[in-house]
Amino acid sequence: MAAITRLLVILEEDSRIKLELPNGIPSSVDEVIQEITNFCGLTNEIRLQYKDADFGTWVNLTSTSELKDLATLKVLM
């Protein structure tokens, strides 16, 4: 069984949530989006960005291989 993954999800500048994924990081970005939209009750289409360590800035999430426990994601609607 995969370890629990904890993500900090930024919904707006002053709105952040902690999301725990009991089965670890999903295998696709679409699954991550579904987890976030279900947990937060979002109805709009969203995309995600993560804080890239190489560039020190927000980058569009195109693969879950970029995610790890305690990662921060930003929701863009």
C-alpha positions as a printed Julia matrix, in Angstrom:
77×3 Matrix{Float64}:
   0.0    0.0     0.0
   1.28   3.48   -0.88
   2.07   5.95    1.85
  -0.27   8.85    2.49
   0.65  11.9     0.4
  -0.07  15.36    1.79
  -0.45  18.29   -0.56
  -0.87  21.98    0.15
  -3.39  23.29   -2.38
  -3.61  27.03   -3.01
  -7.1   27.9    -4.19
  -6.74  31.69   -3.99
  -4.17  34.08   -2.55
  -5.73  33.8     0.91
  -7.28  30.32    0.66
  -5.21  27.16    1.17
  -6.18  23.61    2.07
  -4.33  20.49    3.14
  -5.3   17.51    1.01
  -4.37  14.01    2.16
  -4.29  11.26   -0.45
  -4.44   7.95    1.45
  -3.35   5.92   -1.6
  -0.4    8.11   -2.49
   0.08  10.17   -5.62
  -2.38   9.3    -8.4
  -0.96   8.04  -11.68
  -2.28  10.91  -13.82
  -2.72  14.67  -13.58
  -6.42  14.21  -14.4
  -6.79  12.04  -11.29
  -5.1   14.71   -9.15
  -7.47  17.32  -10.6
 -10.44  15.07   -9.83
  -9.27  14.58   -6.22
  -8.95  18.34   -5.74
 -12.24  19.24   -7.42
 -14.12  16.6    -5.42
 -12.51  17.56   -2.09
 -13.02  21.31   -2.6
 -16.4   21.1    -4.33
 -15.11  22.91   -7.4
 -17.31  22.91  -10.5
 -15.17  24.91  -12.94
 -12.49  23.38  -15.12
  -9.08  23.85  -13.5
  -5.41  23.41  -14.23
  -2.62  22.95  -11.74
   0.82  24.45  -11.26
   3.58  23.27   -8.94
   6.55  25.16   -7.5
   9.5   23.98   -9.6
  12.73  23.6    -7.61
  14.97  24.07  -10.67
  13.48  27.39  -11.76
  12.03  28.61   -8.45
   8.72  29.55  -10.05
   5.29  28.09  -10.76
   5.14  25.65  -13.7
   2.15  23.86  -15.25
   1.78  20.33  -13.9
   1.99  17.91  -16.83
   3.09  14.76  -14.98
   2.54  13.39  -11.5
   6.23  12.44  -11.42
   6.83  16.06  -10.35
   4.8   15.5    -7.16
   5.98  14.25   -3.8
   4.73  14.33   -0.23
   4.33  17.91    1.06
   4.29  19.41   -2.45
   2.45  22.67   -3.05
  -0.02  23.0    -5.91
  -1.73  26.14   -7.19
  -5.22  25.9    -8.71
  -5.91  28.08  -11.76
  -9.49  28.43  -12.98
